[in-house]
């Protein structure tokens, strides 16, 4: 696989982590037109979606609780609701 081809699929994986569904539709069009291959495309999207989901989960675990304890009163959340 050439370096430029590898960079294309790597950028698709990063894009899938950020905005998956929109990129999947446009990549499906490029696949149908013959610009992309099926197997590397599927692998790139699986890796990108998985890494994106894990990243958002970790951000939620580490950031959400302290944020809601500090600013939860804006949303009607009290410390009693957390327990």
N, C-alpha and C positions, 0 to 999 in steps of 0.2 A: 504494500500500500504506500503510495507516495505521500510525502510530507504534507502537501497541500490538501490531499484527500483526508488525511488524518486530522488536520486542523479544521476542516469543514465539519466532521463528525464530532470533534471535541467542542466546537462552538455550538453545535446543536445540543449537546449534552448540557452545557452551561445554560443555554437558552431554555431548555426544558425544565431546568431547576427553577428558573425565574418565572417563566410564563409558558407552561406546557401546552395547553389546549390550542392556543392560537398558532403556535409553532408547529404542532402536529398536523393541523389542517394544511398549512402552507407546505410542509415537508411532504405530505401525501400527494400534493399536486406535483411537486418536483420529482417524486418517486414515479408517479404515473407518466411523466414526460421523459423519464429515463436519465435524469441528472444524478439520482441517488440510487444506492443499492439497498435492498430490503433488510438483510441481516445486520449490517453495521448501523443502519438507521434505527432498528428496533433496539439493539444493544445500547446505542447512545441515549435513546429516550428512556429506557429502563434505568440506566445508571443516573441520568440527570434527574428523573422524577424521584428516585429513591434518595439521592443526596439532597435534593430540595426539601423533601418531606422531613428528613432527619434534621436538617438545618432549622426549619421552622419549628419543629417539635422542641429542639434544644433552646431556641430563642424563647419559646413560650414557657419552658420550665424555669429558665434562669431570669427572665426579665418580667414576666407577667405578674407573678406574685408580689415582688417588691413594688412594682408600679401600682398595682391595685391597692396595696396597703397604704401607699402614700397618697394616691389621687383617687381612691375609690369613692370617696364621699361625693365627688362630682357625678358619679353614676348611681348614687344611692346605696353604695355598699358600705357596711359597717364591719368592725372586727367581729361582731357576734355572728354575722353571716358566714364568715370564713371558718367558724368552728362548728 
